[in-house]
Amino acid sequence: MADQFQGTWRSVSCENFEEYMKDLGIGRASRKLGCLAKPTVTISTSGDVITIKIKSIFKNSEISFKLGEEFEETTPDGHKTKSIITLDNDSLVQVLDWNGKETTITRKLEDGKMIVESVVSNVICTRTYERV
């Protein structure tokens, strides 16, 4: 399962987030606020259900899902999307349909840190989190 991801993580760096959000069509004001946010992510499991909670000064969000099963989610900026998350080579890989654009969010552990790589079109955003 995804037990290695369980715990609370705080954002320590972010690269190319504004360009990523711009490519998704997110407005300027929300992009600026999103770049200022230093989110805390809490990942927990209960049976075969994984929950990811994201808290920041900008917005809080939460998703609960079972690996390999499609689910609907509302993103922090209010978009409704369909997602599916799988475990692939010890990484949590989330694929979202964002208004006809496919975006992939990969969460992996490296040197005790959680690296979150978000890709849409040719834009890559990388956020690094340390365990709290």
Chimera marker file (.cmm) of the C-alpha trace (Angstrom):
<marker_set name="trace">
<marker id="1" x="0.000" y="0.000" z="0.000" r="1" g="1" b="0" radius="0.5"/>
<marker id="2" x="1.182" y="3.568" z="0.552" r="1" g="1" b="0" radius="0.5"/>
<marker id="3" x="2.240" y="3.273" z="4.185" r="1" g="1" b="0" radius="0.5"/>
<marker id="4" x="5.622" y="4.895" z="3.525" r="1" g="1" b="0" radius="0.5"/>
<marker id="5" x="3.827" y="8.176" z="2.662" r="1" g="1" b="0" radius="0.5"/>
<marker id="6" x="1.816" y="8.308" z="5.885" r="1" g="1" b="0" radius="0.5"/>
<marker id="7" x="2.472" y="11.315" z="8.094" r="1" g="1" b="0" radius="0.5"/>
<marker id="8" x="2.562" y="15.088" z="7.901" r="1" g="1" b="0" radius="0.5"/>
<marker id="9" x="4.784" y="16.908" z="5.435" r="1" g="1" b="0" radius="0.5"/>
<marker id="10" x="5.581" y="20.630" z="5.112" r="1" g="1" b="0" radius="0.5"/>
<marker id="11" x="6.567" y="22.397" z="1.908" r="1" g="1" b="0" radius="0.5"/>
<marker id="12" x="10.207" y="23.513" z="1.802" r="1" g="1" b="0" radius="0.5"/>
<marker id="13" x="10.623" y="24.415" z="-1.885" r="1" g="1" b="0" radius="0.5"/>
<marker id="14" x="8.620" y="24.945" z="-5.042" r="1" g="1" b="0" radius="0.5"/>
<marker id="15" x="9.791" y="25.305" z="-8.625" r="1" g="1" b="0" radius="0.5"/>
<marker id="16" x="7.744" y="26.429" z="-11.637" r="1" g="1" b="0" radius="0.5"/>
<marker id="17" x="4.361" y="26.345" z="-9.867" r="1" g="1" b="0" radius="0.5"/>
<marker id="18" x="3.046" y="29.556" z="-11.426" r="1" g="1" b="0" radius="0.5"/>
<marker id="19" x="3.787" y="28.333" z="-14.970" r="1" g="1" b="0" radius="0.5"/>
<marker id="20" x="2.091" y="25.009" z="-14.162" r="1" g="1" b="0" radius="0.5"/>
<marker id="21" x="-1.055" y="26.780" z="-12.909" r="1" g="1" b="0" radius="0.5"/>
<marker id="22" x="-0.997" y="29.182" z="-15.880" r="1" g="1" b="0" radius="0.5"/>
<marker id="23" x="-0.988" y="26.258" z="-18.314" r="1" g="1" b="0" radius="0.5"/>
<marker id="24" x="-4.040" y="24.852" z="-16.512" r="1" g="1" b="0" radius="0.5"/>
<marker id="25" x="-5.866" y="28.153" z="-17.097" r="1" g="1" b="0" radius="0.5"/>
<marker id="26" x="-5.884" y="29.303" z="-13.480" r="1" g="1" b="0" radius="0.5"/>
<marker id="27" x="-6.346" y="33.072" z="-13.128" r="1" g="1" b="0" radius="0.5"/>
<marker id="28" x="-3.542" y="35.458" z="-12.195" r="1" g="1" b="0" radius="0.5"/>
<marker id="29" x="-4.750" y="36.266" z="-8.668" r="1" g="1" b="0" radius="0.5"/>
<marker id="30" x="-5.130" y="32.582" z="-7.747" r="1" g="1" b="0" radius="0.5"/>
<marker id="31" x="-1.699" y="31.830" z="-9.243" r="1" g="1" b="0" radius="0.5"/>
<marker id="32" x="-0.063" y="34.547" z="-7.147" r="1" g="1" b="0" radius="0.5"/>
<marker id="33" x="-1.742" y="33.288" z="-3.958" r="1" g="1" b="0" radius="0.5"/>
<marker id="34" x="-0.912" y="29.688" z="-4.822" r="1" g="1" b="0" radius="0.5"/>
<marker id="35" x="2.767" y="30.544" z="-5.182" r="1" g="1" b="0" radius="0.5"/>
<marker id="36" x="2.808" y="32.155" z="-1.730" r="1" g="1" b="0" radius="0.5"/>
<marker id="37" x="1.218" y="29.118" z="-0.078" r="1" g="1" b="0" radius="0.5"/>
<marker id="38" x="3.527" y="26.780" z="1.821" r="1" g="1" b="0" radius="0.5"/>
<marker id="39" x="1.140" y="23.849" z="2.234" r="1" g="1" b="0" radius="0.5"/>
<marker id="40" x="1.215" y="21.140" z="4.839" r="1" g="1" b="0" radius="0.5"/>
<marker id="41" x="0.204" y="17.718" z="3.519" r="1" g="1" b="0" radius="0.5"/>
<marker id="42" x="-1.092" y="14.922" z="5.749" r="1" g="1" b="0" radius="0.5"/>
<marker id="43" x="-1.409" y="11.438" z="4.289" r="1" g="1" b="0" radius="0.5"/>
<marker id="44" x="-3.226" y="8.697" z="6.186" r="1" g="1" b="0" radius="0.5"/>
<marker id="45" x="-4.725" y="5.301" z="5.478" r="1" g="1" b="0" radius="0.5"/>
<marker id="46" x="-7.705" y="3.444" z="6.873" r="1" g="1" b="0" radius="0.5"/>
<marker id="47" x="-8.007" y="-0.045" z="5.454" r="1" g="1" b="0" radius="0.5"/>
<marker id="48" x="-7.668" y="0.349" z="1.692" r="1" g="1" b="0" radius="0.5"/>
<marker id="49" x="-8.699" y="4.033" z="1.682" r="1" g="1" b="0" radius="0.5"/>
<marker id="50" x="-5.969" y="6.676" z="1.442" r="1" g="1" b="0" radius="0.5"/>
<marker id="51" x="-6.666" y="10.274" z="2.487" r="1" g="1" b="0" radius="0.5"/>
<marker id="52" x="-4.552" y="13.259" z="1.463" r="1" g="1" b="0" radius="0.5"/>
<marker id="53" x="-5.270" y="16.542" z="3.297" r="1" g="1" b="0" radius="0.5"/>
<marker id="54" x="-3.631" y="19.749" z="2.096" r="1" g="1" b="0" radius="0.5"/>
<marker id="55" x="-3.711" y="22.850" z="4.305" r="1" g="1" b="0" radius="0.5"/>
<marker id="56" x="-2.359" y="26.261" z="3.363" r="1" g="1" b="0" radius="0.5"/>
<marker id="57" x="-3.031" y="29.949" z="3.870" r="1" g="1" b="0" radius="0.5"/>
<marker id="58" x="-4.724" y="29.931" z="0.463" r="1" g="1" b="0" radius="0.5"/>
<marker id="59" x="-7.091" y="26.966" z="0.676" r="1" g="1" b="0" radius="0.5"/>
<marker id="60" x="-7.585" y="23.589" z="2.334" r="1" g="1" b="0" radius="0.5"/>
<marker id="61" x="-8.523" y="20.456" z="0.424" r="1" g="1" b="0" radius="0.5"/>
<marker id="62" x="-8.976" y="16.758" z="1.058" r="1" g="1" b="0" radius="0.5"/>
<marker id="63" x="-9.306" y="13.692" z="-1.129" r="1" g="1" b="0" radius="0.5"/>
<marker id="64" x="-9.995" y="10.100" z="-0.138" r="1" g="1" b="0" radius="0.5"/>
<marker id="65" x="-9.601" y="7.274" z="-2.616" r="1" g="1" b="0" radius="0.5"/>
<marker id="66" x="-8.794" y="3.634" z="-3.250" r="1" g="1" b="0" radius="0.5"/>
<marker id="67" x="-5.796" y="2.847" z="-5.418" r="1" g="1" b="0" radius="0.5"/>
<marker id="68" x="-6.768" y="2.154" z="-9.029" r="1" g="1" b="0" radius="0.5"/>
<marker id="69" x="-10.353" y="3.433" z="-8.697" r="1" g="1" b="0" radius="0.5"/>
<marker id="70" x="-11.484" y="6.599" z="-10.484" r="1" g="1" b="0" radius="0.5"/>
<marker id="71" x="-12.982" y="9.299" z="-8.262" r="1" g="1" b="0" radius="0.5"/>
<marker id="72" x="-14.234" y="12.860" z="-8.607" r="1" g="1" b="0" radius="0.5"/>
<marker id="73" x="-12.512" y="15.679" z="-6.804" r="1" g="1" b="0" radius="0.5"/>
<marker id="74" x="-12.829" y="19.435" z="-6.538" r="1" g="1" b="0" radius="0.5"/>
<marker id="75" x="-9.442" y="21.129" z="-6.798" r="1" g="1" b="0" radius="0.5"/>
<marker id="76" x="-8.492" y="24.002" z="-4.446" r="1" g="1" b="0" radius="0.5"/>
<marker id="77" x="-9.516" y="26.547" z="-7.102" r="1" g="1" b="0" radius="0.5"/>
<marker id="78" x="-12.955" y="24.931" z="-7.568" r="1" g="1" b="0" radius="0.5"/>
<marker id="79" x="-12.458" y="22.807" z="-10.716" r="1" g="1" b="0" radius="0.5"/>
<marker id="80" x="-14.251" y="19.478" z="-10.755" r="1" g="1" b="0" radius="0.5"/>
<marker id="81" x="-12.016" y="16.737" z="-12.143" r="1" g="1" b="0" radius="0.5"/>
<marker id="82" x="-11.838" y="12.988" z="-12.426" r="1" g="1" b="0" radius="0.5"/>
<marker id="83" x="-8.729" y="11.361" z="-10.991" r="1" g="1" b="0" radius="0.5"/>
<marker id="84" x="-7.212" y="7.954" z="-10.626" r="1" g="1" b="0" radius="0.5"/>
<marker id="85" x="-4.251" y="7.216" z="-8.351" r="1" g="1" b="0" radius="0.5"/>
<marker id="86" x="-2.052" y="4.149" z="-8.593" r="1" g="1" b="0" radius="0.5"/>
<marker id="87" x="1.074" y="2.907" z="-6.854" r="1" g="1" b="0" radius="0.5"/>
<marker id="88" x="3.846" y="2.576" z="-9.440" r="1" g="1" b="0" radius="0.5"/>
<marker id="89" x="7.435" y="1.704" z="-8.422" r="1" g="1" b="0" radius="0.5"/>
<marker id="90" x="6.851" y="3.053" z="-4.877" r="1" g="1" b="0" radius="0.5"/>
<marker id="91" x="5.390" y="6.326" z="-6.233" r="1" g="1" b="0" radius="0.5"/>
<marker id="92" x="1.800" y="7.514" z="-5.910" r="1" g="1" b="0" radius="0.5"/>
<marker id="93" x="0.845" y="8.516" z="-9.461" r="1" g="1" b="0" radius="0.5"/>
<marker id="94" x="-2.293" y="10.634" z="-9.907" r="1" g="1" b="0" radius="0.5"/>
<marker id="95" x="-3.736" y="11.274" z="-13.357" r="1" g="1" b="0" radius="0.5"/>
<marker id="96" x="-6.370" y="14.010" z="-13.650" r="1" g="1" b="0" radius="0.5"/>
<marker id="97" x="-8.562" y="15.102" z="-16.531" r="1" g="1" b="0" radius="0.5"/>
<marker id="98" x="-8.477" y="18.898" z="-16.205" r="1" g="1" b="0" radius="0.5"/>
<marker id="99" x="-10.931" y="20.413" z="-18.695" r="1" g="1" b="0" radius="0.5"/>
<marker id="100" x="-9.640" y="18.136" z="-21.440" r="1" g="1" b="0" radius="0.5"/>
<marker id="101" x="-5.980" y="18.424" z="-20.408" r="1" g="1" b="0" radius="0.5"/>
<marker id="102" x="-4.314" y="15.469" z="-18.759" r="1" g="1" b="0" radius="0.5"/>
<marker id="103" x="-2.114" y="16.325" z="-15.810" r="1" g="1" b="0" radius="0.5"/>
<marker id="104" x="-0.020" y="13.877" z="-13.805" r="1" g="1" b="0" radius="0.5"/>
<marker id="105" x="1.045" y="14.328" z="-10.184" r="1" g="1" b="0" radius="0.5"/>
<marker id="106" x="3.722" y="11.930" z="-8.958" r="1" g="1" b="0" radius="0.5"/>
<marker id="107" x="4.537" y="11.674" z="-5.261" r="1" g="1" b="0" radius="0.5"/>
<marker id="108" x="7.760" y="9.847" z="-4.396" r="1" g="1" b="0" radius="0.5"/>
<marker id="109" x="10.175" y="9.609" z="-1.492" r="1" g="1" b="0" radius="0.5"/>
<marker id="110" x="13.831" y="10.541" z="-1.924" r="1" g="1" b="0" radius="0.5"/>
<marker id="111" x="16.336" y="10.900" z="0.926" r="1" g="1" b="0" radius="0.5"/>
<marker id="112" x="13.536" y="11.138" z="3.504" r="1" g="1" b="0" radius="0.5"/>
<marker id="113" x="11.722" y="13.898" z="1.596" r="1" g="1" b="0" radius="0.5"/>
<marker id="114" x="8.526" y="13.726" z="-0.422" r="1" g="1" b="0" radius="0.5"/>
<marker id="115" x="9.010" y="15.024" z="-3.959" r="1" g="1" b="0" radius="0.5"/>
<marker id="116" x="5.814" y="16.002" z="-5.783" r="1" g="1" b="0" radius="0.5"/>
<marker id="117" x="6.198" y="16.434" z="-9.522" r="1" g="1" b="0" radius="0.5"/>
<marker id="118" x="3.219" y="17.886" z="-11.387" r="1" g="1" b="0" radius="0.5"/>
<marker id="119" x="3.203" y="17.796" z="-15.193" r="1" g="1" b="0" radius="0.5"/>
<marker id="120" x="0.807" y="19.329" z="-17.710" r="1" g="1" b="0" radius="0.5"/>
<marker id="121" x="1.647" y="19.756" z="-21.405" r="1" g="1" b="0" radius="0.5"/>
<marker id="122" x="5.408" y="20.411" z="-21.301" r="1" g="1" b="0" radius="0.5"/>
<marker id="123" x="5.361" y="22.255" z="-17.954" r="1" g="1" b="0" radius="0.5"/>
<marker id="124" x="6.871" y="20.539" z="-14.906" r="1" g="1" b="0" radius="0.5"/>
<marker id="125" x="6.432" y="21.818" z="-11.359" r="1" g="1" b="0" radius="0.5"/>
<marker id="126" x="8.417" y="20.275" z="-8.507" r="1" g="1" b="0" radius="0.5"/>
<marker id="127" x="7.524" y="20.712" z="-4.842" r="1" g="1" b="0" radius="0.5"/>
<marker id="128" x="9.646" y="19.287" z="-2.047" r="1" g="1" b="0" radius="0.5"/>
<marker id="129" x="8.278" y="18.430" z="1.397" r="1" g="1" b="0" radius="0.5"/>
<marker id="130" x="9.989" y="17.424" z="4.647" r="1" g="1" b="0" radius="0.5"/>
<marker id="131" x="8.373" y="15.197" z="7.231" r="1" g="1" b="0" radius="0.5"/>
<marker id="132" x="7.139" y="17.109" z="10.278" r="1" g="1" b="0" radius="0.5"/>
<link id1="1" id2="2" r="1" g="1" b="0" radius="0.2"/>
<link id1="2" id2="3" r="1" g="1" b="0" radius="0.2"/>
<link id1="3" id2="4" r="1" g="1" b="0" radius="0.2"/>
<link id1="4" id2="5" r="1" g="1" b="0" radius="0.2"/>
<link id1="5" id2="6" r="1" g="1" b="0" radius="0.2"/>
<link id1="6" id2="7" r="1" g="1" b="0" radius="0.2"/>
<link id1="7" id2="8" r="1" g="1" b="0" radius="0.2"/>
<link id1="8" id2="9" r="1" g="1" b="0" radius="0.2"/>
<link id1="9" id2="10" r="1" g="1" b="0" radius="0.2"/>
<link id1="10" id2="11" r="1" g="1" b="0" radius="0.2"/>
<link id1="11" id2="12" r="1" g="1" b="0" radius="0.2"/>
<link id1="12" id2="13" r="1" g="1" b="0" radius="0.2"/>
<link id1="13" id2="14" r="1" g="1" b="0" radius="0.2"/>
<link id1="14" id2="15" r="1" g="1" b="0" radius="0.2"/>
<link id1="15" id2="16" r="1" g="1" b="0" radius="0.2"/>
<link id1="16" id2="17" r="1" g="1" b="0" radius="0.2"/>
<link id1="17" id2="18" r="1" g="1" b="0" radius="0.2"/>
<link id1="18" id2="19" r="1" g="1" b="0" radius="0.2"/>
<link id1="19" id2="20" r="1" g="1" b="0" radius="0.2"/>
<link id1="20" id2="21" r="1" g="1" b="0" radius="0.2"/>
<link id1="21" id2="22" r="1" g="1" b="0" radius="0.2"/>
<link id1="22" id2="23" r="1" g="1" b="0" radius="0.2"/>
<link id1="23" id2="24" r="1" g="1" b="0" radius="0.2"/>
<link id1="24" id2="25" r="1" g="1" b="0" radius="0.2"/>
<link id1="25" id2="26" r="1" g="1" b="0" radius="0.2"/>
<link id1="26" id2="27" r="1" g="1" b="0" radius="0.2"/>
<link id1="27" id2="28" r="1" g="1" b="0" radius="0.2"/>
<link id1="28" id2="29" r="1" g="1" b="0" radius="0.2"/>
<link id1="29" id2="30" r="1" g="1" b="0" radius="0.2"/>
<link id1="30" id2="31" r="1" g="1" b="0" radius="0.2"/>
<link id1="31" id2="32" r="1" g="1" b="0" radius="0.2"/>
<link id1="32" id2="33" r="1" g="1" b="0" radius="0.2"/>
<link id1="33" id2="34" r="1" g="1" b="0" radius="0.2"/>
<link id1="34" id2="35" r="1" g="1" b="0" radius="0.2"/>
<link id1="35" id2="36" r="1" g="1" b="0" radius="0.2"/>
<link id1="36" id2="37" r="1" g="1" b="0" radius="0.2"/>
<link id1="37" id2="38" r="1" g="1" b="0" radius="0.2"/>
<link id1="38" id2="39" r="1" g="1" b="0" radius="0.2"/>
<link id1="39" id2="40" r="1" g="1" b="0" radius="0.2"/>
<link id1="40" id2="41" r="1" g="1" b="0" radius="0.2"/>
<link id1="41" id2="42" r="1" g="1" b="0" radius="0.2"/>
<link id1="42" id2="43" r="1" g="1" b="0" radius="0.2"/>
<link id1="43" id2="44" r="1" g="1" b="0" radius="0.2"/>
<link id1="44" id2="45" r="1" g="1" b="0" radius="0.2"/>
<link id1="45" id2="46" r="1" g="1" b="0" radius="0.2"/>
<link id1="46" id2="47" r="1" g="1" b="0" radius="0.2"/>
<link id1="47" id2="48" r="1" g="1" b="0" radius="0.2"/>
<link id1="48" id2="49" r="1" g="1" b="0" radius="0.2"/>
<link id1="49" id2="50" r="1" g="1" b="0" radius="0.2"/>
<link id1="50" id2="51" r="1" g="1" b="0" radius="0.2"/>
<link id1="51" id2="52" r="1" g="1" b="0" radius="0.2"/>
<link id1="52" id2="53" r="1" g="1" b="0" radius="0.2"/>
<link id1="53" id2="54" r="1" g="1" b="0" radius="0.2"/>
<link id1="54" id2="55" r="1" g="1" b="0" radius="0.2"/>
<link id1="55" id2="56" r="1" g="1" b="0" radius="0.2"/>
<link id1="56" id2="57" r="1" g="1" b="0" radius="0.2"/>
<link id1="57" id2="58" r="1" g="1" b="0" radius="0.2"/>
<link id1="58" id2="59" r="1" g="1" b="0" radius="0.2"/>
<link id1="59" id2="60" r="1" g="1" b="0" radius="0.2"/>
<link id1="60" id2="61" r="1" g="1" b="0" radius="0.2"/>
<link id1="61" id2="62" r="1" g="1" b="0" radius="0.2"/>
<link id1="62" id2="63" r="1" g="1" b="0" radius="0.2"/>
<link id1="63" id2="64" r="1" g="1" b="0" radius="0.2"/>
<link id1="64" id2="65" r="1" g="1" b="0" radius="0.2"/>
<link id1="65" id2="66" r="1" g="1" b="0" radius="0.2"/>
<link id1="66" id2="67" r="1" g="1" b="0" radius="0.2"/>
<link id1="67" id2="68" r="1" g="1" b="0" radius="0.2"/>
<link id1="68" id2="69" r="1" g="1" b="0" radius="0.2"/>
<link id1="69" id2="70" r="1" g="1" b="0" radius="0.2"/>
<link id1="70" id2="71" r="1" g="1" b="0" radius="0.2"/>
<link id1="71" id2="72" r="1" g="1" b="0" radius="0.2"/>
<link id1="72" id2="73" r="1" g="1" b="0" radius="0.2"/>
<link id1="73" id2="74" r="1" g="1" b="0" radius="0.2"/>
<link id1="74" id2="75" r="1" g="1" b="0" radius="0.2"/>
<link id1="75" id2="76" r="1" g="1" b="0" radius="0.2"/>
<link id1="76" id2="77" r="1" g="1" b="0" radius="0.2"/>
<link id1="77" id2="78" r="1" g="1" b="0" radius="0.2"/>
<link id1="78" id2="79" r="1" g="1" b="0" radius="0.2"/>
<link id1="79" id2="80" r="1" g="1" b="0" radius="0.2"/>
<link id1="80" id2="81" r="1" g="1" b="0" radius="0.2"/>
<link id1="81" id2="82" r="1" g="1" b="0" radius="0.2"/>
<link id1="82" id2="83" r="1" g="1" b="0" radius="0.2"/>
<link id1="83" id2="84" r="1" g="1" b="0" radius="0.2"/>
<link id1="84" id2="85" r="1" g="1" b="0" radius="0.2"/>
<link id1="85" id2="86" r="1" g="1" b="0" radius="0.2"/>
<link id1="86" id2="87" r="1" g="1" b="0" radius="0.2"/>
<link id1="87" id2="88" r="1" g="1" b="0" radius="0.2"/>
<link id1="88" id2="89" r="1" g="1" b="0" radius="0.2"/>
<link id1="89" id2="90" r="1" g="1" b="0" radius="0.2"/>
<link id1="90" id2="91" r="1" g="1" b="0" radius="0.2"/>
<link id1="91" id2="92" r="1" g="1" b="0" radius="0.2"/>
<link id1="92" id2="93" r="1" g="1" b="0" radius="0.2"/>
<link id1="93" id2="94" r="1" g="1" b="0" radius="0.2"/>
<link id1="94" id2="95" r="1" g="1" b="0" radius="0.2"/>
<link id1="95" id2="96" r="1" g="1" b="0" radius="0.2"/>
<link id1="96" id2="97" r="1" g="1" b="0" radius="0.2"/>
<link id1="97" id2="98" r="1" g="1" b="0" radius="0.2"/>
<link id1="98" id2="99" r="1" g="1" b="0" radius="0.2"/>
<link id1="99" id2="100" r="1" g="1" b="0" radius="0.2"/>
<link id1="100" id2="101" r="1" g="1" b="0" radius="0.2"/>
<link id1="101" id2="102" r="1" g="1" b="0" radius="0.2"/>
<link id1="102" id2="103" r="1" g="1" b="0" radius="0.2"/>
<link id1="103" id2="104" r="1" g="1" b="0" radius="0.2"/>
<link id1="104" id2="105" r="1" g="1" b="0" radius="0.2"/>
<link id1="105" id2="106" r="1" g="1" b="0" radius="0.2"/>
<link id1="106" id2="107" r="1" g="1" b="0" radius="0.2"/>
<link id1="107" id2="108" r="1" g="1" b="0" radius="0.2"/>
<link id1="108" id2="109" r="1" g="1" b="0" radius="0.2"/>
<link id1="109" id2="110" r="1" g="1" b="0" radius="0.2"/>
<link id1="110" id2="111" r="1" g="1" b="0" radius="0.2"/>
<link id1="111" id2="112" r="1" g="1" b="0" radius="0.2"/>
<link id1="112" id2="113" r="1" g="1" b="0" radius="0.2"/>
<link id1="113" id2="114" r="1" g="1" b="0" radius="0.2"/>
<link id1="114" id2="115" r="1" g="1" b="0" radius="0.2"/>
<link id1="115" id2="116" r="1" g="1" b="0" radius="0.2"/>
<link id1="116" id2="117" r="1" g="1" b="0" radius="0.2"/>
<link id1="117" id2="118" r="1" g="1" b="0" radius="0.2"/>
<link id1="118" id2="119" r="1" g="1" b="0" radius="0.2"/>
<link id1="119" id2="120" r="1" g="1" b="0" radius="0.2"/>
<link id1="120" id2="121" r="1" g="1" b="0" radius="0.2"/>
<link id1="121" id2="122" r="1" g="1" b="0" radius="0.2"/>
<link id1="122" id2="123" r="1" g="1" b="0" radius="0.2"/>
<link id1="123" id2="124" r="1" g="1" b="0" radius="0.2"/>
<link id1="124" id2="125" r="1" g="1" b="0" radius="0.2"/>
<link id1="125" id2="126" r="1" g="1" b="0" radius="0.2"/>
<link id1="126" id2="127" r="1" g="1" b="0" radius="0.2"/>
<link id1="127" id2="128" r="1" g="1" b="0" radius="0.2"/>
<link id1="128" id2="129" r="1" g="1" b="0" radius="0.2"/>
<link id1="129" id2="130" r="1" g="1" b="0" radius="0.2"/>
<link id1="130" id2="131" r="1" g="1" b="0" radius="0.2"/>
<link id1="131" id2="132" r="1" g="1" b="0" radius="0.2"/>
</marker_set>
